[in-house]
Each structure stands twice: as C-alpha cells, then as structure tokens.
Amino acid sequence: MKKITIAIDGFSSCGKSTMAKALAKEIGYIYIDSGAMYRAVTLYAIQHRLFDDAGEADIASLQEHINQIHIEFRLDPCTQQPQTYLNGTNVEQDIRTMDVSRKVSNIAAIGFVREALVRQQQEMGKKKSIVMDGRDIGTAVFPDAEMKVFVTASPEVRAQRRYDELTAKGDTCDYQDIYNNVVTRDRIDMTRDISPLRKAEDALELDNSHLTPEEQTAWLLEQFHRIAAE
C-alpha cells in the first residue's frame, strides 16, 4: 500500500481535527493541525499586543514579527496526541479560547501569514504519510494530495459542538455568541481574497451533521484503503 498525503478541509467546528487525529492514529500517519497554526499566530499577536481596541490587527507590526513565529507539533507522552507549540511553549489550551476564535479568521486572511505558514506546512509534508486539516489544504497547500475530503455540517450543529466543548472545559460561554462567531467565520473564510475556503474539484464531501465519531472514522478508513491501494 503506497504512502499518500491526506488533506481534510471544511468549515469551522466541523470536528475536522478530531477526525483527522483519529484517522492518523488508525493508519500510523503524522497529524498536522493547520488551523492550530493560525490560532497560534493569533495568540502570538494577542500576547504581543498587535491588536487595537477594535480588534483589528496591526498588519505592519505583525509582518515584522512573522519570522519570529515558529510552530511545531509534539506528541503528548501520556495521551499520544499532538500538542501545539509556539516558540517552544505548549499553547494547545490557550489557542482554543473564544478570544482567539474571534480574531483567527482575520489573521488567516493576511497574505504574508498564509505564505509563512504554508511554507512550514509544506516542509512538514515532504515525506508523505501525513494527515493535515484546515481550510485550504487540498486547494493551496497540497493540491496534489491523493486523498482530499471536504467536511461540512449545519451552523447550528457546529455552534452546539463548540458550546459543548467549551462548557466541558469549565468555560463560561453563550450559545448565541458562538453561533454568531461560526457564521461570521464562514463568511470571512469563504470571501477572503487569498486561498478562500472552497471544496477542491476532486475532493470527497462528508456532511457529518448526524454522524458519530466512529461512523466518521469508518468512512474515512474505507476511503483511505481504497485510494492507497490504487
């Protein structure tokens, strides 16, 4: 069975990371969370006060900092799950806050940010045997990926999933605020000038609104075995 590159794209809060991690673990591939990389840049900008009071990024200052932002993934020795590191610090929990969620789509729409992270992602993917999820993996980062999946679900379902995830962590949040954030992120992601969110022509579509994680993994494994055996 040949080694392939697997690109999983789709809307926010579709559970792309969860399914990509599960698939990578099942087939022994390396998982790379591209969305976490954009969240890490957003966190860096927050930490370094590169947003004004209106929530707009200081583009010029961020461009001066971009080459100082280094992101990598390391396996947690206990859970064997990948953790996001920003300049050597584990930020896996910090990048999942609503403050980061509100700002990440604007950061992801900045051309030089995308160029810097795509270079890092392509370097990670040179050896194949990877699963990467995000917004433009199958269209911009790995347009030649052998397996492409585009994931979708209704905004209501995605908002509820995000609400459940945050409340399970003990965070105080409002469903309507999360729903509005989901809809806003969809609009920004689909209309940005650089690498907008769209389904690649050769991508398989998966609507997981009513699928269990186990059903998702079974579907992905079926597609993987079929494509890798070709």
N, C-alpha and C positions, 0 to 999 in steps of 0.2 A: 504494500500500500504506500503510495507516494506521499511525501510531506507537502502540505499546502498552507496557504495563508487564508485565514477566515476573517472576513470583515462583517461586523454587525452594526448597522446603522438604525436610526429611528428617533422618535420623539422622546422628549424628556420624561422621566418617571415611568418608562415602559418596562423597567426591570431588565434592561439590556445588560448591565453589569452583572447582575445575579445570574442570568442565563449564560453569559459568556464565561464567567468563572466556573460554573458547573460543567459546561462543555469542555473547557480546557482541562479541568481536573479529570474528567472521564477519559479523555483521549491522550493525556500526558503532554499537552501543549502548554506554552507560556501565555499567560493572560496579561494584556496591557489595556488599562482603562484610560482611554484618551480624554474622556470627559473629566476625569480626576486631574489630568494635567492642566486643563483650562481653569478648573477650580483652584488648583494650586497657584497659578499665576494671579488669579483674582485675590486669593488670600494674601499673597505677597504684596499686591497693590494696596490692600486694606492695611496690612501691617506697616507699610511704609508711607501711609497717608497720601496715596496717589489718587484719591477720590475727593471731589469737592463736596460741599454741604448738600448739593442737589443730587449727589450720587453719580456724577459724571467723572470719567477717568481723565487724569492729566496725561494726555497722549504723549507729549514731548518728554515728560519725565519718565514715563514707563518705557519709552524707547531707549532712553539712556540706561535703564536698569535691565533690559531684557536679556542681555548676555551674561548677567549675574544670576539668572534663574535656572537652576539645574534640577531636573525632576527624575526620579528613578523609582522602581518598584522592588520591594524586598519581601520575601515570604516570612510571615509570622511563624516563628518556630513552634508555637503551640497550636495554632489553628491551620497552619499551612496555607493561609490565604494571603494574597498580595496586599501590601500596605504601601501607601503613597508617601514618598519622602521628598521634602522640599529643602534643597541645600543641606541635606544630611539630617533633617529633623522629620520625625514621623508626624504627618499632618492629616492622617486618614479621617479622624473625627472632626477636626477643625474645618475641613473643606466641605462638610455636609450640612453646615448651618444655613438658616434662611437668609442671613446677611450675604453670604457668598452666593446663594441661589439667585438672589435679586440682581446681582451685578455680573454674573458669569457670562450671560449671553452678550452683553455689551463688550466685554473683554474679548470674547471669542470672535467677535465681528471685526476686530482690528487686524489689518493685513499683516503687519510685521510680527504680531503674536502668533498668528496661524503659521506663518512661514518658519518661525523659530521652532515651534512645536512639531510641525510636520517633519522637519529635518531630524529632530530627536526620534520621532516615531519611526521614520524610515530606516534610521540606523538600527533601532531595536529589531526591526523586522527582516533584516538581511538574511537571516539564517532559516527563514520559513518557520514552520511548526509553531505559529502564534495565532492567538485569537485576540482581536482588537475590536473594541466597540466605541462608537461615537456618533458624530453627525455626518461626517464626510469621508469615512474610511474607504468605502467602496467606490467613491467618486473622485476623490482627490489624493488621499494618502496611498492607497493600494488599488488603483484602478484595474490592475491585472490580477487581483485576488481570485483564486479558483472558486471560492465559496463566498457569496455575498447574501446577506439576509437583511431585509428592511422590516423593522418591528413597529407596530402601531397599536394603539388602544384609545378608547374614548377619553377626552379630557377629564370627565367625571371620575372614571376608574383610576386614572393616573393621579389625580389630586387626592383621592381617598388612600391610595397606596402610600403616597408621600406623607400624608397626615398620620397614618398608622405607624409608619417608620419613625417619624419624629416623636410621637407620643410614647412609643415603646422605649425610646431613649430617655424619657422623662422631660422632654422639651415642651414648653407651653406654646401652642400654635393655634391658628384659626383656619378652619377648612376653607372658608371663602377667600382668605388671603392666599392660601396655597393654590386654589383653583385659578385665581386671577393671575398668579405667577406662572402657572403652567400655560395658560392661554397666551400670555404676553411673550413667554419664551418661544412658543411655537411660532408666533408672528415674526419675532426678531430672527429666529433661526432660518425660517423659510424665505425671508425677504432680504437678508443681508447680501451685499454685493459680492463678497468673496466666499466661495465654497458654501452656498446656501444648502440647507437641508433638503434633500430630494432623494428619491429612490433611483438607484442605478438601473439602467435598462435591463441588465442581466441578473438583477437581484431577486431572490425569493422573498415573497411577502408573508409575514406572520402577524396576524391580529391575535394578540394574547389577552384580550379583554376578559375572556372567561376560561382561560386555561390555567391549570395548576402548574407549579414549577416542574413537577415530574413529567407532565404531558409536554411541556416546552422542551425539556431535555431529551425526551424520547424522540420528538420530531426533529430536533437538531442533529441527534446522533444518526437518525435514518438518512438525513441529507448528507451528512459528513461521510458516512460509509459509502454511499452511492457515488459521490463526487471523487473521493480519494481513491476509489477503485477503478475509476475510468482511465 
